[in-house]
Amino acid sequence: MSKRKNKATRLIVAASDIDADMLYATKFWAPDPFIFLERNGERTLVLSDLEIDRGRKQAKADEFVMFSQLEHKVQGKSKKAPPYEEVLAHFLRKRGIRSAVVPSNFPLGYAQELAANKIRVQATNGLFWPEREAKSEKEIEMIGRALRITETGLKRAIEVLKASKLGAGKRLRWSGKTLTSEMLRAEIDSAILRTGGIPTGTIVAGGDQACDPHERGFGPLHANSLIILDIFPRDAKTGYFGDMTRTVLRGRASDAQRKVWETVKAGQALALRKIKAGVDGMTIHKAIQDFFTKRGFPTEIRKGRRVGFFHGTGHGLGLEIHEHPRLQRVTLKERQVLTVEPGLYYPALGGARQEDVVIVTKSGCRVLSRFPKQLEI
């Protein structure tokens, strides 16, 4: 374990199941909040009776403290158990902690109780663990595993769409029923679960629904209509996310649909050529928008709504689905892992997006996702 001698005291109180900073620090999954303290490079975990034995076996720490022992000391002869934040303050006070650096999402109630005990907390202005930005070889391997899980979901979606038939009103039918976004999402998510992933908000959006990029999709899916499949599961073992998008169409694409799909694919290829360490991400974002405009797909407001390419080009990926950095807001650095996901959205035509995951290198980028891009299926 790397030691952080003479560094600021660091404190996290969170459930590692949902807090990436805690999971990164401890490598320990827990559904309820627990205490992490790092002082002079030594890491202490305060865990419940339920978790402490498992923590000693699995967690990355130097010392383990039982929460109930601290709680009993604070409770004394009272019949009522003390609030969690009072036990936290007692623990820090007994350790002689007068100040600590905490994540920016540190709970206000805890901070107020610590302040009442003259313990100062200071939120980080930026990343709590700066080393999370540059992914290690092990992390790249784990993200790769998450992407393989993601690809099983995409593969299942394509299998179901290929097996679907044209029904009344151009509705797709599968297994004797109208194929809906909900049904296809269930098939994708089941495949992900069987491969060791945790589905998180899978998007299956057809037609105009896809023009709202975070619309998950609902109701019947139709032939000859663009369908966005955006799949971003978490690896149940490591906590790292995969994230990939493909846009497909069951049946025959019109010339306009093919043109928007091909334009998005070419825009993504343009971005992949431009990505490398030292490049300002905003220049890549603007280059894609300019390319789209020249192809006849401007970003503008029509009838009161945004159309074209109106979201970011990409985001960091790791223990969070959207983590630092946003591609267009930074100068790119080596070993950043990013999504690259331009899209175009026009009601009546539909939406198209292609998304892959890359690692930034000194001379370019390496694509970590592998699933093919195919319009008609």
Buried (B, 14 or more C-beta within 10 A) or exposed (E): EEEBEEEEBBBBBBBBBEBBBBBBBBBBBBEEBBBBBBBEEBBBBBBBEEBBEEBEEBBEBEEBBBBBEBBEEBBEEEEEEBEBBBBBBBBBBEEEBEBBBBBEEBBEEBBEBBEEBEBEBEEBEEBBBEEBBBBEEEBBEBBBBBBBBBBBBBEBBBEBBEEBEBBEEBBBBBEEEBBBBBBBBBBBBEBBBEBBBBBBEBBBBBBBBBBBBEBBBEEBBBBBBBBBBBBBBBBBBBBBBBBBBBBBBBBEBEEEBBBBBBBBBBBBEBBBEBBBBEBEBBEBBEBBBBBBBEBEBBBEEEEEEBBBBBBBBBBBBBBBBEBBBBBBEBEBBBBBBBBBBBBBBBBEBBBBBBBBBBBBBEEBBEEBBEBEEEBEB
